[in-house]
């Protein structure tokens, strides 16, 4: 009996220890933050200093330039670096704003390509909205109704993703046509608001680490495979209890 209990608890420890390995292998970071948007906000603070701190702003931008070049081509990064080198505060901020619009477009386009992957799509939408939140103060200042409309479109886009639920409980159907409609409304409004001739800049490729196909997040409770270790633990504990009761009765 003691050997059986020891074996069972050893198995439980192995299963528990295997879970963090999966989590480390597929890390999305904070889904409610977007690095490019955070850098934009920090750059604004540096450029609002008196005199503007272009050196610090440049250092901040360099932390995301490689990622920007990879996802959106080299042109946006080159334009921003030029405005920083020329110490043109207005142009730098304006170009960063346009870059954020392109980033929102990249996130929304990626969702459409993998719409059925709920967990991935939800994270990408959160990052897209986090990007818009960095732009929201400017939009709200010039046109509060436009800001409200964009936020409402993001809410509707989230609803359009549906929800696979947990073992079917709380399941909500998705609607890709509604998502496409809201995506177009968001992007068309932002394109007009920030005077972008086109959103087709660079290429919208996705990094496997952050946005790869399939539900890779081990915390995705809608994926039954992620429940297997917990189910096995419950089965093992149940077997231990049953064996103990049986031996006691005999």
Secondary structure by P-SEA (a helix, b strand, c coil): caaaaaaaaaaaaaaaaaaaaaaaacccccccccaaaaaaaaaaaaaaccccaaaaaaaaaaacaaaaaacccaaaaaaaaaaaaaccaaaaaaaaaaaaaaaaaaaaaaaaacccaaaaaaaaaaaaaaaaaaaaaaaaaacaaaaaaaaaaaaaaaaaaccccccccbbbbbbaaaaaaaaaaaaaaaaaaaccccccccccccccccccccccccccccccccaaaaaaaaaaaaaaaaaaaaaaac
